């Protein structure tokens, strides 16, 4: 895992925690019957987990696309 990947994951976790807390604050479950959304720390932790996974996934897609572009550029230079 390189430095840029860690930055993407930490950014995703941070965004997820903020999104989870916002969901709990504005929408959350008041009755206590909802296992995830009834407590702020459950919703924030779940949001952080999902944000970290999403950040890692986005980084992988972006990195793969960059590698394909570099490969295509080197092929074009070789064919010239």
C-alpha positions in Angstrom: 0.0 0.0 0.0 1.6 3.2 -1.1 1.3 6.7 0.4 -1.4 7.9 -2.1 -3.5 4.8 -1.4 -3.4 5.5 2.3 -4.5 9.2 1.7 -7.5 8.0 -0.4 -8.5 5.5 2.3 -8.1 8.1 5.1 -10.1 10.6 3.1 -12.8 8.1 2.5 -13.0 7.2 6.2 -13.2 10.8 7.2 -15.9 11.5 4.7 -17.8 8.4 5.8 -17.6 9.3 9.4 -19.0 12.8 8.7 -21.7 11.3 6.4 -22.7 8.7 9.0 -22.9 11.2 11.8 -25.0 13.6 9.6 -27.3 10.7 8.7 -27.8 9.9 12.4 -28.3 13.6 13.3 -30.8 14.5 10.6 -32.5 11.1 9.8 -31.5 8.6 12.5 -33.8 6.2 14.4 -35.4 7.7 17.5 -37.1 4.5 18.7 -33.9 2.6 19.4 -35.1 -0.4 17.3 -32.6 0.2 14.5 -29.3 -1.5 15.2 -27.1 0.8 13.1 -28.9 4.2 13.1 -30.1 4.3 16.7 -26.7 5.3 18.2 -24.4 8.0 16.7 -21.2 6.0 17.1 -22.6 3.0 15.3 -23.7 5.1 12.4 -20.4 7.0 12.3 -18.4 3.7 12.5 -20.4 2.1 9.7 -20.1 5.3 7.6 -16.3 5.3 8.2 -16.0 1.6 7.2 -18.0 2.2 4.0 -16.1 5.4 3.2 -12.8 3.6 3.6 -13.8 0.8 1.3 -15.1 3.2 -1.2 -11.9 5.3 -1.1 -9.8 2.2 -1.6 -12.0 1.1 -4.5 -11.9 4.5 -6.2 -8.1 4.6 -5.8 -7.8 1.1 -7.4 -9.9 2.2 -10.4 -7.9 5.4 -10.9 -4.6 3.6 -10.5 -5.6 0.9 -13.0 -6.7 3.6 -15.5 -3.4 5.5 -15.1 -1.4 2.3 -15.7 -3.4 1.5 -18.9 -2.8 5.0 -20.2 1.0 4.7 -19.5 1.0 1.3 -21.3 -0.9 2.8 -24.3 1.6 5.7 -24.4 4.6 3.4 -24.4 3.1 1.2 -27.1 2.5 4.3 -29.3 6.1 5.4 -28.8 7.4 1.9 -29.7 5.3 1.8 -32.9 6.6 5.2 -34.1 
